């Protein structure tokens, strides 16, 4: 810590401004003003880091990011060293620095009685600066092992594992069922949160390192899992947990009711300039989003940019508190009321709203939702409160209630991989499934979670695969990721 009184000199938390709402709703670009990254402000904010004897920000991040170290390097303006320390634990800080909810900040010791250090913004500024200065060229392995690995799924977990394994000297091919690499990074996250040029930039580095990519290939259909296993020395399943949680209520069969992810995928493809036939669009429609999480927030921003007449978000539970609850003390990541960039842009949020029925017209299209107030029962269950039913107009309903797990039918039948009672892929503490040579990482093994968990598990699984193929490994594996796999 260069200045032990830095956190006392600079008490204010400073972040780059967002572009005006009326401007950013006209395009799909990042809501943040990239020109607002003032190096003086960044160095001032990095000086607020106290280099704690016990840095609880490490506890908050499953990647084990060396946050105090690269904060101090930013304070000194040593961007190359800061980038090296950042990439020592995180393959893709340009992604996590934009779309991770930053549990590290809620664990920041300074956050006990001051606004936390702007860890997330400093992180993304380091990697952007490193790319700008040409520090992030390819890391080509000095030798090849002769071992081949197939990574199925090109989201955060799959890409992190692929990069680690390629750098270890293995021949790695990444298979993706969609037409572009990136998984949810590419098609699940709108451009206003993550512009796709950031993905392209990192993929260029990975290709130069030797990672191979195969798009429009669905394993289990175009190539069987058994055939894939026969072709490669090891297989990593990193397909995510894309199966959405259903809302089986009267009227569910009506037209105009969709899961959130197909809607977001089509929106991302249209934003990329692709022709999307019969696109699900919110233009001039009254939109209702069921679910108050990140996916629901992404739907709000997308609908507003498409020109929705109105957007209403329904959450079944109570509105979270504005500050930490007593049962969620520091350094626990608290559940508090959050206002995302999409919420800033418009729409209405309703809490304690239980959907009772989808109401349709004679043509079989949804026209309204029948909603009631949520009643909490003595046993903890939630039911609609009788006598509070009312209708909300709806031309488009988006179900964003989370995900239940990975698609496992083909994997279980073709590769003889065991599935848990919770419909997740069974694995041990080395990320290995019941099928020899088949491993699993990320949401496919632990359920839907944060991007930092996906990258951490991808890195840990890469170390496990490297050890499986060669008998030892020098690849780093985040301890927290391996510990959670052990408990799973």
C-alpha positions in Angstrom: 0.0 0.0 0.0 1.7 3.1 -1.2 -0.5 5.6 0.7 -1.8 4.2 4.0 -4.1 7.2 4.3 -5.5 7.0 0.7 -8.9 5.7 1.8 -9.1 8.7 4.1 -8.1 11.3 1.5 -10.4 10.0 -1.2 -13.7 9.0 0.4 -15.9 9.5 -2.7 -16.7 6.5 -5.0 -16.2 7.7 -8.6 -17.4 5.7 -11.6 -17.5 6.6 -15.3 -20.8 8.2 -16.3 -23.5 6.4 -18.3 -24.6 7.9 -21.5 -27.9 9.8 -21.3 -30.9 7.5 -21.4 -32.5 9.2 -24.3 -29.3 8.7 -26.3 -28.5 5.2 -25.5 -32.0 3.9 -26.2 -31.3 4.8 -29.8 -28.6 2.2 -30.2 -27.2 -1.0 -28.8 -23.8 0.3 -27.7 -22.5 0.1 -24.2 -24.5 2.2 -21.8 -21.2 3.4 -20.1 -19.3 6.3 -21.6 -16.0 4.7 -22.6 -14.5 8.2 -23.0 -15.2 8.7 -19.3 -12.3 6.5 -18.2 -10.1 9.2 -16.7 -6.8 7.7 -15.6 -6.5 10.3 -12.8 -9.8 9.1 -11.4 -8.8 5.5 -11.8 -5.5 6.0 -9.9 -7.3 8.0 -7.2 -9.9 5.2 -6.8 -7.2 2.5 -6.7 -5.5 4.5 -3.9 -8.5 4.0 -1.8 -7.7 0.2 -1.5 -6.3 -0.4 1.9 -4.2 -3.6 1.1 -6.0 -5.2 4.0 -4.1 -7.8 6.2 -7.0 -10.1 5.4 -8.4 -9.0 1.9 -12.0 -10.2 2.1 -12.4 -9.2 -1.6 -10.6 -12.5 -2.3 -13.3 -14.3 -0.3 -16.0 -12.6 -2.4 -14.5 -13.6 -5.7 -14.3 -17.3 -6.6 -11.4 -16.6 -9.0 -9.2 -15.5 -6.1 -8.3 -12.3 -7.9 -5.3 -10.5 -6.5 -7.2 -7.3 -6.1 -5.0 -5.3 -3.7 -2.0 -6.0 -5.9 -3.3 -4.8 -9.1 -5.0 -1.8 -7.4 -1.6 -0.7 -6.1 -0.1 -1.2 -9.6 -2.8 1.0 -11.1 -2.1 3.6 -8.5 1.5 3.7 -9.7 0.4 3.7 -13.4 2.1 0.3 -14.0 -0.4 -1.0 -16.5 1.7 -4.0 -17.8 2.3 -5.4 -14.3 -1.3 -4.7 -13.4 -2.5 -6.7 -16.4 -0.2 -9.6 -15.6 -1.5 -9.8 -12.0 -5.1 -9.5 -13.2 -4.7 -12.3 -15.9 -2.9 -14.5 -13.4 -6.3 -15.5 -12.0 -8.8 -14.4 -14.7 -8.7 -15.2 -18.4 -11.4 -12.7 -19.3 -11.5 -9.6 -17.1 -13.1 -7.7 -20.0 -16.2 -9.9 -19.5 -16.3 -10.0 -15.7 -15.5 -6.3 -15.5 -18.7 -5.6 -17.5 -21.3 -8.2 -16.5 -20.3 -9.7 -13.1 -22.4 -8.3 -10.2 -19.1 -7.8 -8.3 -19.4 -9.8 -5.1 -15.8 -8.7 -4.4 -17.1 -5.1 -3.8 -19.7 -6.2 -1.2 -16.8 -8.0 0.6 -14.5 -4.9 0.4 -13.3 -4.0 4.0 -13.7 -0.4 3.2 -17.4 -1.1 2.6 -17.9 -1.5 6.3 -18.3 2.3 6.8 -17.5 3.8 3.4 -18.4 3.2 -0.2 -16.4 0.2 -1.4 -13.5 0.5 -3.8 -14.5 0.5 -7.4 -12.9 -2.9 -8.0 -15.0 -3.8 -11.1 -14.3 -0.6 -12.9 -10.6 -0.7 -12.2 -10.5 -4.3 -13.4 -12.1 -3.6 -16.8 -10.0 -0.5 -17.2 -6.8 -2.5 -16.7 -7.7 -5.0 -19.4 -8.9 -2.4 -21.9 -5.7 -0.4 -21.3 -3.6 -3.6 -21.8 -5.3 -4.3 -25.2 -4.9 -0.6 -26.2 -1.1 -0.7 -25.4 -0.6 -4.1 -27.1 0.2 -6.0 -24.0 -2.1 -8.9 -24.7 -0.7 -10.8 -27.6 -1.0 -14.6 -27.9 0.7 -17.0 -25.5 1.8 -19.7 -27.9 2.9 -22.9 -26.1 6.6 -23.8 -26.5 5.8 -27.5 -26.9 2.9 -29.7 -28.0 1.9 -32.7 -25.8 0.1 -34.6 -28.6 -3.0 -34.9 -26.6 -6.4 -33.8 -28.0 -9.3 -32.3 -26.1 -12.9 -31.4 -27.2 -14.6 -28.6 -25.3 -18.3 -28.7 -25.8 -19.8 -25.2 -25.3 -18.2 -21.9 -25.9 -19.4 -19.9 -22.9 -17.2 -18.5 -20.2 -16.4 -21.9 -18.7 -15.6 -23.6 -22.0 -13.4 -20.7 -23.3 -11.5 -20.4 -20.0 -10.7 -24.1 -20.0 -9.8 -24.1 -23.7 -7.4 -21.2 -23.3 -5.7 -22.8 -20.3 -5.4 -26.2 -22.0 -4.1 -24.7 -25.3 -1.4 -22.8 -23.4 -0.4 -26.1 -21.7 0.4 -27.5 -25.2 -2.7 -29.6 -25.9 -4.7 -29.5 -29.1 -8.1 -28.1 -28.2 -11.2 -27.9 -30.4 -14.2 -25.9 -29.1 -17.6 -27.1 -30.4 -20.6 -24.6 -30.4 -24.1 -25.4 -31.7 -24.8 -21.8 -32.6 -23.3 -19.9 -35.6 -21.0 -17.7 -33.4 -18.6 -18.5 -30.6 -19.4 -17.2 -27.1 -22.4 -19.0 -25.7 -24.5 -16.7 -23.5 -21.8 -14.0 -23.8 -22.6 -13.8 -27.5 -26.3 -14.3 -27.6 -27.6 -14.1 -24.0 -26.1 -10.8 -23.0 -27.3 -7.7 -24.9 -24.7 -5.5 -26.6 -25.6 -2.6 -24.3 -24.0 -4.6 -21.5 -21.3 -6.4 -23.5 -20.4 -5.2 -27.0 -19.4 -8.2 -29.1 -16.2 -6.6 -30.2 -14.8 -7.5 -26.8 -15.5 -11.2 -27.5 -14.0 -11.0 -31.0 -10.8 -9.4 -29.7 -10.3 -12.2 -27.2 -11.1 -15.0 -29.7 -8.5 -13.5 -32.1 -5.9 -14.0 -29.3 -7.1 -17.6 -28.7 -7.0 -18.5 -32.4 -3.5 -17.2 -32.6 -2.6 -19.4 -29.6 -3.8 -22.4 -31.5 -7.4 -23.0 -30.1 -9.7 -24.3 -32.9 -13.4 -23.5 -33.1 -16.2 -25.4 -34.7 -19.6 -23.6 -35.0 -23.0 -25.0 -36.0 -22.1 -28.4 -34.6 -24.5 -29.8 -32.0 -23.0 -32.7 -30.1 -25.5 -35.5 -29.5 -27.1 -34.7 -32.9 -24.6 -33.8 -35.6 -21.9 -35.9 -33.8 -22.8 -38.4 -31.1 -21.1 -38.1 -27.7 -19.6 -41.6 -28.2 -18.1 -40.6 -31.5 -16.6 -37.5 -29.9 -15.1 -39.5 -27.1 -13.5 -41.9 -29.6 -12.0 -39.0 -31.5 -10.4 -37.1 -28.5 -8.3 -38.0 -25.5 -10.6 -36.0 -23.2 -13.9 -34.2 -23.4 -15.1 -31.3 -21.4 -18.8 -30.6 -21.1 -19.4 -26.9 -20.7 -22.8 -26.5 -22.2 -24.3 -24.3 -19.4 -27.7 -24.7 -17.8 -30.0 -23.5 -20.6 -33.2 -25.3 -19.6 -35.7 -22.6 -18.5 -38.0 -22.8 -15.5 -41.6 -23.2 -16.7 -44.7 -21.4 -15.5 -47.5 -23.9 -16.0 -50.6 -21.8 -15.6 -53.9 -21.7 -17.4 -53.4 -20.0 -20.8 -49.7 -20.9 -21.1 -50.4 -22.2 -24.7 -51.4 -18.7 -25.9 -49.4 -17.0 -28.6 -47.2 -14.1 -27.5 -45.8 -15.9 -24.4 -42.1 -16.8 -24.7 -39.1 -17.7 -22.5 -36.7 -14.9 -22.1 -33.6 -16.5 -23.7 -35.1 -17.0 -27.3 -36.2 -13.4 -27.2 -32.8 -12.2 -26.2 -31.0 -14.4 -28.7 -33.1 -13.1 -31.6 -32.6 -9.5 -30.3 -28.8 -10.0 -30.3 -28.8 -11.5 -33.8 -30.8 -8.6 -35.1 -28.5 -6.1 -33.4 -25.6 -7.9 -35.1 -27.2 -7.3 -38.5 -28.6 -10.8 -39.1 -31.9 -11.3 -40.8 -34.2 -12.8 -38.2 -37.4 -14.2 -39.7 -40.6 -13.7 -37.6 -38.5 -12.1 -34.8 -40.1 -11.8 -31.4 -40.2 -8.1 -31.0 -41.6 -5.7 -28.4 -42.2 -2.8 -30.8 -45.5 -1.0 -29.9 -46.4 -3.8 -27.5 -47.3 -3.8 -23.8 -44.6 -6.1 -22.4 -44.6 -8.0 -19.1 -41.5 -9.6 -17.8 -42.0 -12.3 -15.2 -38.9 -12.5 -13.0 -36.8 -9.8 -11.5 -33.2 -11.1 -12.0 -30.5 -10.2 -14.5 -32.2 -11.9 -17.4 -35.4 -10.0 -16.7 -33.4 -6.8 -16.6 -31.8 -7.6 -20.0 -35.3 -8.1 -21.4 -36.3 -4.7 -20.2 -33.4 -2.9 -21.9 -34.0 -4.9 -25.1 -37.8 -4.2 -25.1 -37.2 -0.4 -24.6 -34.8 -0.3 -27.5 -37.2 -2.1 -29.7 -39.9 0.6 -29.0 -42.2 -1.1 -26.5 -45.4 0.8 -25.6 -44.8 -0.2 -21.9 -42.7 -2.6 -19.9 -43.8 -4.1 -16.5 -41.6 -6.4 -14.4 -43.4 -8.8 -12.0 -41.6 -10.3 -9.0 -43.3 -12.8 -6.8 -41.4 -11.8 -3.6 -41.1 -8.6 -1.5 -38.9 -5.7 -2.6 -35.4 -6.2 -1.2 -34.2 -3.6 1.3 -32.1 -0.6 0.2 -29.3 -1.6 2.6 -27.9 -4.7 4.2 -30.3 -6.7 6.3 -29.1 -7.7 9.8 -29.0 -11.4 8.8 -26.6 -10.6 5.9 -23.7 -8.8 7.6 -20.5 -7.8 5.9 -18.7 -9.5 4.2 -21.7 -11.6 3.0 -23.0 -10.7 -0.4 -26.3 -9.1 0.5 -29.6 -9.2 -1.3 -30.5 -5.6 -1.7 -32.6 -3.5 -4.0 -30.7 -2.9 -7.2 -31.3 -0.5 -10.1 -29.6 -1.7 -13.3 -29.0 0.4 -16.3 -32.1 -1.1 -17.9 -34.2 -0.1 -14.8 -32.9 3.5 -15.2 -34.2 3.6 -18.7 -37.9 3.0 -18.0 -40.5 0.5 -17.1 -42.4 -0.3 -13.9 -41.5 -2.9 -11.3 -44.1 -4.7 -9.2 -43.4 -6.8 -6.2 -45.5 -9.4 -4.4 -47.1 -10.1 -7.8 -48.2 -13.7 -8.3 -49.3 -14.6 -11.8 -52.6 -16.5 -11.7 -53.6 -16.9 -15.4 -52.7 -15.9 -18.9 -55.7 -14.2 -20.6 -56.2 -14.6 -24.3 -58.5 -13.4 -27.1 -60.5 -15.4 -29.6 -57.5 -15.6 -32.0 -55.5 -17.4 -29.3 -53.1 -14.5 -28.4 -52.4 -13.2 -25.0 -54.0 -9.9 -24.1 -53.5 -9.7 -20.4 -52.2 -11.3 -17.2 -54.4 -12.0 -14.2 -52.2 -11.2 -11.2 -52.8 -11.4 -7.5 -50.9 -10.2 -4.4 -48.5 -12.8 -3.0 -49.4 -14.2 0.3 -46.7 -15.7 2.5 -48.1 -18.7 4.5 -47.0 -19.9 7.9 -45.0 -22.8 6.4 -43.0 -20.4 4.2 -44.9 -21.2 1.0 -46.3 -18.5 -1.3 -49.8 -18.4 -2.7 -52.0 -15.8 -4.5 -54.1 -13.9 -2.0 -57.8 -14.4 -2.7 -59.8 -11.3 -3.6 -56.7 -9.4 -4.9 -56.9 -10.6 -8.5 -56.6 -8.0 -11.3 -55.6 -7.9 -14.9 -52.6 -6.2 -16.5 -52.7 -5.6 -20.3 -50.1 -7.7 -22.1 -49.2 -8.2 -25.8 -45.9 -9.9 -25.1 -45.0 -11.9 -22.0 -41.4 -12.9 -21.3 -40.8 -15.6 -18.7 -37.4 -14.9 -17.0 -37.7 -17.1 -13.9 -34.2 -18.6 -14.1 -32.9 -22.0 -15.3 -33.3 -25.5 -14.0 -30.1 -27.1 -15.4 -28.3 -28.5 -18.5 -29.7 -30.5 -21.4 -28.7 -34.1 -20.4 -30.8 -36.6 -22.4 -28.3 -37.1 -25.3 -25.3 -37.0 -23.0 -26.8 -39.6 -20.6 -27.9 -42.0 -23.3 -24.9 -41.8 -25.6 -22.0 -41.3 -23.2 -23.4 -43.2 -20.2 -22.9 -40.1 -18.0 -24.7 -40.1 -14.6 -27.1 -37.4 -13.8 -28.0 -36.2 -10.3 -31.5 -36.0 -8.8 -31.4 -32.3 -9.5 -30.8 -32.9 -13.2 -27.2 -31.8 -13.1 -24.3 -33.7 -14.5 -22.7 -35.7 -11.7 -19.0 -35.1 -11.1 -16.3 -35.6 -8.5 -13.8 -33.2 -7.0 -11.7 -33.5 -10.1 -14.6 -32.4 -12.3 -14.7 -35.9 -13.8 -18.0 -37.5 -14.7 -18.9 -41.2 -14.4 -17.6 -41.7 -18.0 -13.8 -42.1 -18.3 -12.2 -39.1 -19.9 -15.4 -36.9 -19.8 -15.3 -33.8 -17.5 -17.8 -31.1 -16.7 -17.4 -27.5 -15.7 -19.5 -24.4 -15.1 -23.3 -24.2 -15.0 -23.7 -27.7 -16.5 -22.2 -29.2 -13.3 -23.2 -26.7 -10.6 -26.4 -25.1 -11.9 -26.9 -21.6 -13.2 -24.5 -19.2 -11.5 -22.2 -16.2 -12.0 -19.7 -15.7 -14.8 -16.8 -15.6 -12.2 -17.9 -19.1 -11.1 -17.9 -20.3 -14.7 -14.4 -19.0 -15.4 -13.1 -20.4 -12.1 -14.5 -23.8 -12.8 -13.2 -23.7 -16.4 -9.7 -23.0 -15.1 -10.0 -25.7 -12.4 -11.3 -28.3 -14.8 -8.5 -27.5 -17.2 -6.0 -28.3 -14.5 -7.8 -31.5 -13.7 -7.8 -32.6 -17.4 -4.1 -31.7 -17.8 -3.3 -33.9 -14.8 -5.5 -36.7 -16.2 -3.7 -36.6 -19.5 -0.1 -36.1 -18.4 0.0 -37.3 -14.8 0.8 -33.8 -13.4 -0.1 -30.2 -14.0 1.3 -26.7 -13.5 -2.0 -25.0 -14.4 -3.5 -23.0 -11.5 -6.8 -24.1 -10.2 -8.9 -21.7 -8.0 -9.2 -23.4 -4.6 -12.8 -22.2 -4.1 -13.9 -23.7 -7.4 -12.5 -27.1 -6.5 -14.0 -26.9 -3.0 -17.5 -26.3 -4.4 -17.1 -29.1 -6.9 -16.2 -31.4 -4.0 -19.5 -30.5 -2.2 -21.6 -30.8 -5.3 
